[in-house]
Amino acid sequence: AVLQEAIDVLVLVNALRALGDGRGERATPASVSDLAAQLADEHRTLAPRVADLAALAGRLESLPPGEALIQLQAVGRLLTEDLLPHEAREQREAFPLLRQRLGGEDPTGPLIQTHQAIFRLARLYARLLVQLPPEGPGPQDLHELRRSLYGLHAILVLHFGQEDGL
C-alpha cells in the first residue's frame, strides 16, 4: 500500500509538473511539484478520517447523546476546516492545470460533479448539526445523521478513488 501510494504521488507530481501554470507559461517544477505534494499529503491525512465517518455512523446509536454530539461536531470541523478547503483548492488550482494539459473534452467534469455532491452533503450535514439539541441527538435524529455520514463517506471514497485514478 505504501509503495502504491508513493507511485501515485510520483505520477501526480510528474503530471502536474508537466502541466504548466494555466497562463500560457510552464509552471516552475517546484511550484507544481509543491502543489502536488501538498495535495497528496492532505489526501493521506484525510483518508483515515474519511473512513471514520462510516465507523461513527455505525456506532452512533450506541453512544451517549453527549458523546455523540462531541463526535458529530468533530466531523463538522473536519468538513469545514480541512476537507472543504482542500476540495475547493483542488478545483481552483489543480483542475485548471489538468484541463489545460489534457485538452479536449473536460477531463475534470466527473471530479467537479463529485465536488458538488460533497459540498451539498456537507451543507446538509451542517444543517442537521445546527438543529441538534444541546444535550445531543435523540433517537429521532439518528436516522438522518447516520444517512448523512454514510453519504459523505460514500461520495468521498468515490472521489478519492477518482483522483487516485488520474
Order of alpha helices (4+ residues) and beta strands (2+ residues): alpha-alpha-alpha-alpha-alpha-alpha-alpha
